[in-house]
């Protein structure tokens, strides 16, 4: 494997406005190609928008969703990839020939669709069905995987994707700055976003505290460290429907260290060069080889009824 440059992006999407969002995606692909980037990753539902979907009927969801790979957004992504000679990872709602709806994330290059993944643990809208398989694919000589947002909170998903060969896992999100039972969680006032140029400090305190980045740092570096993988985390910034998101898209190495991170209170892109030697230098490589599945294989295979619940995100 040769070193490659990867970019992770944060941007403020518009709900349901695919043309607008794809124009932003193209702009960042242009900038990234000028920096020698070979792979660029955007957030969950970066093409369609996300949070507004909690209020859509099934018919409205079907109007928003697309067939993959023949839908117009995938065709447009391929055109962008071909123009700038870059592999693009982006998210949208998918529908199939049976009108089943999924949360999808795709990798597209100049030749077309490279990979498609369906979120295993979707919510936001009760008409979305869960995916039922992991996704590992080749990209420029690297083995890559995809896990969307909540999928990464179930640690077995990350380990399984790694055991299937993934050295880089793309983790697109729309997360943080929402209520939960965790102390310190909650919405961030949209007024702070509108006033960010006059008062960036107040917004940064909220974004970096337990409502945002401080919570992310409790678990995201551990996913990279424990598995000895590169993690490409992408998250929107700004208003997603009526909820404010804090961005901080970043890339972590197999040591669990952040090697690139977006820090602007605005649309932004961060770039890192990933190198193969860290994959075997990091502790996760040794831990994986030290596994003794004969001790716990049966435990992991034990019958279990998954609580696949629809989680509604309340309005601020």
N, C-alpha and C positions, 0 to 999 in steps of 0.2 A: 504493500500500500504506500502510495506517495502522499506527502502532506497536501492538504487542500484548505482553501479559505472558505469559511462558512459565515453567513450573515444571519442575524436574528433581528426582526423588525418589530417596532411598536407603532401603531397609528390609530387615529380616531376614525372608526368606520361610521358609515351612515346606514341606518336600518333599512334593509330591503333595496338599497340603491347599488345594484351590482356594478353598473357602469362607473359610478363614482369610485367605488372601492377598487375595482380593477385598474382604474387610472392611477390610483395611488400605488398599487402593487407594481404597475409598469414603471412608474417613476423611480421606485426604489430598486427595481431590477436594473434599470439604466445606470443608476449611481453605483450599484454594487459591481456591475460588470466593468466599470471604469477602474475599480479597485482590485480587479483580478479575482473576484469572488466566483466560485463555481456552484455554490448551493446557497439559496436564500429561503428563509422560513418565516411564515406569517402566522397569526394567531388563529385559534378555533373560530370557524365561521367568519373568517376575514372577508370573504367574498359577499356574504349575504347579510352580515350583522347577526346578532345573537339574542340579546335579552328581550327584544321586542317580540320574539317568537312565542313567549309565554302566553300571549293574548290571542294567538291565531287559531282559527278553526282548522279542521283537517283539510278542507278544500283550499283554504288560504295557504296552508303549508305545502300542499301539492302544487299550487301555482308558483310558490317560491322555490321549491326543490327542483332538481334537475336529474335527468338520466346521466349516468357516468359510464363511458367516456364521451358520449356523443352530444352532451348538452353544450349550450353556447359558451358557458364560462370555462369549461375545460378546453374547448377549441381556442378560445381567446388566450388562455394561459399558455397553450402550446405555441401560439404565434409569438407571444412575448418571449418565451424561452428560446425560440429559434432566432429571434431578432438579436437577443443579447447573449446567446450561447451560455445559458445558465439554467440550472435545475431549480424549479420553484415548488415549494410546499405551501399549500393554502387550504382553507376549509370552507365547506358549504353544506347545505342540506341536500340529501340525495333521495330520489324516489326510484323505485324499480317498476317493472312492467305490471306488477300486481298492486301498484299504488301503496306499497309499504314505504315508510319514510325512515331515513337513517341520518345520523350525524356523521358526515364523512370528512376525511382529510386525504388529500392526494399529493403525489409527487409527479410532476410533469417535466419533461425535457423537450429538446427540439424534435425528438422523434415521436412524441406522444405521451400517453399515460405510462408511468413507470411503476407506480404502486397506488393502491387505494386501501384505506383502513376505515372501518366503521366503529364508532365509539361503543365500548362494551357496557358502559354504565351511563346512559344518557338520561337527562331529565329536561327541564325547561318547558317541555310540551308533552302532554300525555300520548300524543299520536306518534312519537318517535320510538322506533323499535331498537333493541340493543343488537350490536354486532355479536358474532360468535366465533371469531378467530383472531389470532395474532397476525402481525404483518412484519416480515423481514425481507429486505430486498437489497440488491447490489446497486451502488452508486459510486462511480469513479473508483472502483476497486475496494470500496468500503462496504461493510455489512451494516445496514441501517434498519431501524425500527421506528414505529409510530405508536404513541399512546396519547389519547386526548384527555386533558384536564383531569377529571375525577378518576379516570383509569389509573393514574399515577399514584393515587392515594391508597390503592390496594397493592401492597408491596409485591405480592405474588405475580402481578402482571408485569412489573419491571423485571423481576428475576427471570420469568419465563421468556420474555422477549430477548433478554441477554443470553439465556441458555440456548435459544434458537439461533444464536450467532451474532446478534446486533452489538456492534461496538460503538455506534452512535444512536441515541434514541431522541427523536424529535418529540417534544412535549408541548404542543400548542394548547393554550389556555384562554379562558375568559374567567378571571378569578380575582379574589381579594376585594376588600372594601364592601363586604356584605355581612349581614348579621349571621351569627351562629351561636351555639351554646358555649363557645370558647370565650373566656374572659378577654376583653380588649377588642373583640371583633365589632364590626358595625359599618354602616354606610359612611361615606365622606361627603360633606356638604358640597353640592355642585357650585355653590357661590364661590368657593375657594378656587375652583378651576377657572371660573370667569374672571377672577381677580388675580390670577397667577402672575401676571407680568408686574403688577404693582406690589404684590405680597407673595413672593414665592416661598418664603420661609414657613408660613402657616400651612401651606399645602404640602410642602416637603415633610414636615413633622408628621402629618397624617399618613402620607404615602409610605414613609419609611418605618412607621411604628407598627404596633400589633394588628392594626387594621390591614396592613399591607406587607411590606417587604420583611419585617421582623418575623411575621408568621411564616412566610415562604422559606426563610432561612432555618426554620426548625426542622424541615424535612427534605427540601430539594437537594442540598449538597449531599445528604446521606444516600439518596438514590444513586448518584454518580459514584460516591466513594465505595459503598458496599458492593456494587456490581463492577467497578473498575471500567466505567464507560464515560464517553462524552455525552453530555446532555445539552440539547438546544431548546431552551425555554422561550416561548413567544407569548406575549400577552398584550391586549390593547391598552391604549391610554386615552383619557378623555371620556366623553359621554358615550355610553352604549345604551341607547334608548334613554331612560331616565336615571340610569345608574352610572356613577363615576368609577372608572378603572385607573389603576396606577402604573401600568406599563411594567417597567424594569425588566424588559426582555434581556436575556443573558445567555452566555455559553459557559458551561462548567467542564472541567477536565476530569480524568479518572481519579485524581486525588481529591475530588470534591471542591476544588478551588475555582472561583469565578475568574475566568480569563478574559471576559469581555462583557460589558453591561451597558445598556441604555440608561442615561441619567438625565436627559433633557425632560422638561415638563412640556413635551410637545412630541410630534411625530419624530422618530429617530431610528437609527440603525447602528448596530454594533457588529464588529467583525473579529473573528479569531482564526488562526491557522491551527488546524488539528494535525497532530503528528502521531504515527503509530507506536513509537517507542514507549509512550506513557501507558499504553494499554497493558504492557507486561511489567512495567516498573511499579505500578500502583498496587496497593494492598489488596484491592478487590480481585485482582488476578489470582493471587495466592489463596484468598479465601474461597474463591470458586473451586479451585483445584483441591482444596481441603475438605470439601463437602463430603458427608457420609449419608447419602440418601437411603441406605439400607436401614438407618435408624429412624427416619421420619417419613419415608416414602408412603407408608400405609396411613400415617396420620394425615398427610396432605391429600391423600386420595379418599379419605373418609367422607361418607355422605354428608351433604350440607345443603340446606335450602337457602339460596341467596335471597336477601331482602332487596329486590329490585324495585325501589319505590320512586314515585314521581315526587321530586322536590320542587316546590314552588318558591321562587325568590320574591319576597314581598316588595312592594313599592316603598321608596323612602318616606 
